Amino acid sequence: MAIPLVAIPVFPPGGWDHSGVSVTTARRPEAIDAPAPARLPRVLLGVAAAVWAAVLGLAFLVCAVLAAWVSADHHDPSLRPALATAVQAWLLAHRDLLRLHAGGTIGIAPLGVTLGLYLVLDRCARWMARRSAVTDAAGALGVAGALAVPYGVTAALLTVAGKTPAVLPDPLAALGGGLALAFAAGLGGAFREAGCWPDLRDRFPASWRLTAAAAARTGVVLAVGAAGLVAAAAGLRFPAMVRTADQVGGGVGSGILLGLLSVAYLPNFLGWALGFAAGSGFAVGVGTTVAPGGVRLGPVPMLPPLGAIPESVSALAWCVLAIPLAAGAAGGWRLAENTLSRRVLLLRAAALAGALAMLAAAVAWLSGGSIGPGRMAVVGPSLFWTPLAVGAEVFAGAAAAGWLRSRQVA
């Protein structure tokens, strides 16, 4: 009898276990990639991000002003003045000029608020770059422009909401300030999200990158020194600051408002401290000066931080010049790492001093301004003497430190 042949697999798909029983292996399903988010037009992304950044900044200021407004001992039952005040503070953070009906302008920006708005715009730019799949410098520039234009227009339109019978914002200044802030933040955020900084950095010569690293180190030392001066002045003049706060009065609401103003203008005070450390000093009104060489002051606004301004200085105040000299030395030490030529060292020290002078000029312009008519039209460091003094002192420190290090290497 013939037995039919049956095809028996010699090696089953799952193989054999030790007992001789075939083991089947379940096949894993193929991994399904998550769909990439759909790209949206860059113009729409820019409008959405600009409106969101403006609303977020305004919401914070409205909450802060309303908290002070409601808790004040005496306040207007209408919320319109409080809302207008919040909008005016937002516009001031963009370096807008608030023209007063009584004459003069208020143009000193609360740089603490400006920094907060910058961080919000930076985050919005990174979101835009991610949603539009930006991978190069051209795309990052497009993101910055798409964010800056609607944000600047929003700032100009908000001048209508900030208008009161006593204060008239400037739409053109608001437009320019909004464009500049949003473009700077958008460019930085988009470049970081796209990963363009390493490629952009490698395009510059090594000497330029070395000078930039030395300038960053010098700037950090200057900032730390200015912060130390502000802290020392606040500690020495703390009783005067408390007396100023008591003289203002106004209850809890006034205290909240003064505290918020102090925090908002703290970066401005760092800029003033930089002018003092450079030796050129700063002004708190026309014809006034606060410098290591002497103090000449008139009546100052009733703000507790301004109570830290010294009424007089001794000859030891000139020791503050060590701050920019030390900052220049820190940068010059970095510059001399790969250079033994005195001529190259001097050229690099001059480039470092020029970069820090431009930075000091920007800080003096941003931290100063006007806070009313008459004698208060000039407040802050000098736009001419501060960068000149910082540049000269940084050059001296950098040249000396670079020469010492080159001698050690030789």
Long-range contacts (C-beta under 8 A, 24 or more apart in sequence): 37-131, 39-131, 39-132, 39-133, 40-131, 40-132, 42-128, 42-132, 42-142, 42-143, 42-146, 43-146, 45-127, 45-128, 45-131, 45-132, 45-143, 45-146, 46-128, 46-143, 46-145, 46-146, 46-147, 46-149, 46-150, 47-150, 49-121, 49-124, 49-125, 49-127, 49-128, 49-147, 50-124, 50-147, 50-150, 50-151, 50-154, 50-182, 51-150, 51-154, 52-124, 53-117, 53-120, 53-121, 53-124, 53-151, 53-182, 54-90, 54-151, 54-154, 54-155, 54-158, 56-120, 57-90, 57-93, 57-113, 57-116, 57-117, 57-120, 58-86, 58-87, 58-90, 58-158, 60-116, 61-86, 61-87, 61-89, 61-90, 61-113, 62-86, 64-256, 64-260, 65-89, 65-257, 67-253, 67-256, 68-253, 68-254, 68-256, 68-257, 68-260, 69-253, 70-253, 71-251, 71-252, 71-253, 71-256, 72-250, 72-251, 72-252, 72-253, 72-254, 73-250, 73-251, 73-253, 73-254, 75-253, 81-164, 83-161, 84-161, 84-162, 84-163, 84-164, 84-167, 87-158, 87-161, 87-162, 88-162, 88-167, 88-169, 89-113, 89-264, 90-117, 90-158, 90-162, 91-155, 91-158, 91-159, 91-162, 91-169, 91-174, 91-177, 93-117, 94-155, 94-174, 94-177, 94-178, 94-181, 95-173, 95-176, 95-177, 95-180, 95-366, 96-155, 96-159, 96-169, 96-170, 96-173, 96-174, 96-177, 97-169, 97-170, 97-173, 98-162, 98-167, 98-168, 98-169, 98-170, 99-167, 99-168, 99-169, 99-170, 100-166, 100-167, 100-168, 100-372, 100-373, 101-165, 101-166, 101-167, 101-168, 102-166, 102-373, 103-373, 103-374, 104-370, 104-372, 104-373, 104-374, 104-376, 104-377, 105-370, 105-373, 105-377, 106-167, 106-369, 106-370, 106-371, 106-372, 107-369, 107-370, 108-265, 108-268, 108-367, 108-368, 108-369, 108-370, 108-371, 108-379, 108-380, 109-268, 109-366, 109-369, 110-261, 110-264, 110-265, 110-268, 111-264, 111-265, 111-266, 111-267, 111-268, 111-271, 111-366, 111-367, 112-263, 112-264, 112-265, 112-266, 112-267, 113-264, 114-181, 114-267, 114-366, 115-267, 117-181, 117-185, 118-181, 118-184, 118-185, 119-185, 121-147, 121-151, 121-181, 121-182, 121-185, 121-186, 121-189, 122-185, 122-186, 122-188, 122-189, 123-189, 124-186, 124-189, 125-185, 125-186, 125-187, 125-188, 125-189, 125-190, 125-193, 126-189, 126-190, 126-192, 126-193, 128-186, 128-190, 129-189, 129-190, 129-193, 129-194, 130-193, 134-190, 134-193, 134-194, 135-194, 135-195, 136-194, 136-196, 137-191, 137-194, 137-196, 137-199, 137-200, 139-190, 139-194, 140-187, 140-190, 140-191, 140-193, 140-194, 140-196, 141-187, 141-190, 143-186, 143-189, 143-190, 144-182, 144-183, 144-186, 144-187, 144-190, 145-183, 145-186, 146-186, 147-182, 147-183, 147-185, 147-186, 148-178, 148-179, 148-180, 148-182, 148-183, 148-186, 149-179, 151-178, 151-179, 151-181, 151-182, 152-176, 152-177, 152-178, 152-179, 152-182, 153-178, 154-178, 207-348, 210-334, 210-335, 210-337, 210-338, 210-348, 211-335, 211-348, 211-351, 211-352, 211-355, 212-355, 213-334, 214-330, 214-331, 214-332, 214-334, 214-335, 214-348, 214-352, 214-398, 215-331, 215-352, 215-355, 215-356, 215-359, 217-330, 217-331, 217-334, 218-327, 218-328, 218-330, 218-331, 218-352, 218-356, 218-394, 218-398, 219-327, 219-356, 219-359, 221-323, 221-326, 221-327, 221-330, 221-331, 222-274, 222-277, 222-323, 222-324, 222-327, 222-356, 222-390, 223-270, 225-277, 225-323, 225-324, 225-326, 225-327, 226-270, 226-271, 226-273, 226-274, 226-277, 226-323, 227-270, 227-273, 229-273, 229-276, 229-277, 229-320, 229-323, 230-266, 230-269, 230-270, 230-273, 230-308, 233-273, 233-308, 233-309, 233-310, 234-305, 234-308, 236-308, 236-310, 237-307, 237-308, 237-309, 237-310, 238-308, 240-307, 240-308, 241-304, 241-305, 241-307, 241-308, 242-304, 242-307, 243-307, 244-302, 244-303, 244-304, 244-306, 244-307, 245-304, 247-302, 248-302, 248-304, 258-303, 258-304, 261-303, 262-303, 262-304, 262-305, 265-303, 265-305, 266-305, 267-367, 268-366, 268-367, 268-368, 268-380, 269-305, 269-367, 270-367, 271-363, 271-364, 271-366, 271-367, 271-368, 271-380, 271-381, 272-367, 272-380, 272-381, 274-360, 274-363, 274-364, 274-381, 274-386, 274-390, 275-364, 275-380, 275-381, 275-382, 275-386, 276-320, 277-320, 277-321, 277-323, 277-324, 278-321, 278-324, 278-360, 278-381, 278-385, 278-386, 278-389, 278-390, 278-393, 279-318, 279-320, 279-321, 279-389, 279-393, 280-381, 280-382, 280-385, 280-386, 280-388, 280-389, 281-381, 281-382, 282-368, 282-379, 282-380, 282-381, 282-382, 283-378, 283-379, 283-380, 283-381, 283-382, 284-309, 284-379, 285-375, 285-376, 285-378, 285-379, 286-374, 286-375, 286-376, 286-377, 286-378, 287-375, 288-375, 292-317, 292-318, 292-320, 292-321, 293-317, 293-318, 298-375, 301-371, 301-376, 321-393, 324-389, 324-390, 324-393, 324-394, 324-397, 325-393, 325-394, 325-396, 325-397, 326-397, 327-356, 327-394, 327-397, 328-352, 328-353, 328-356, 328-393, 328-394, 328-395, 328-396, 328-397, 328-398, 328-399, 328-401, 329-397, 329-398, 329-400, 329-401, 330-397, 330-401, 331-356, 331-394, 331-397, 331-398, 331-401, 332-397, 332-398, 332-399, 332-400, 332-401, 332-402, 332-405, 333-401, 333-402, 333-405, 335-398, 335-402, 336-401, 336-402, 336-403, 336-405, 336-406, 336-409, 337-405, 339-402, 339-406, 340-406, 340-409, 340-410, 342-403, 342-406, 345-399, 345-402, 345-403, 345-406, 346-399, 348-398, 348-402, 349-395, 349-398, 349-399, 349-402, 350-395, 352-394, 352-395, 352-398, 353-391, 353-392, 353-394, 353-395, 353-398, 354-391, 356-390, 356-391, 356-394, 357-387, 357-388, 357-390, 357-391, 357-394, 358-387, 360-386, 360-387, 360-390, 360-391, 361-386, 361-387
